[in-house]
Amino acid sequence: MGEVTNSTAEKAPKRSWFKGLKSEFKKIVWLDKETLARQSVAVIGVTIALGVIIFLLDNVIDFGIAQIIR
């Protein structure tokens, strides 16, 4: 009465899920080293540029507020 058993019917969804996962992993197109390096340099460059822009804006705003408060 209401007991749960580990039948093959319960294991089938897990197997089909893993088969689906395996087939999806086969569809992945991995980047070659040159493309990966170029994109990594681009990401690092944009990150540094945005950091500098935010730093400069922060200093300008801080200077402006300090002038208003005085």
Secondary structure, 3 states (H helix, E strand, C coil): CCCCCCCHHHHHHHHHHHHHHHHHHHCCCCCCHHHHHHHHHHHHHHHHHHHHHHHHHHHHHHHHHHHHHC
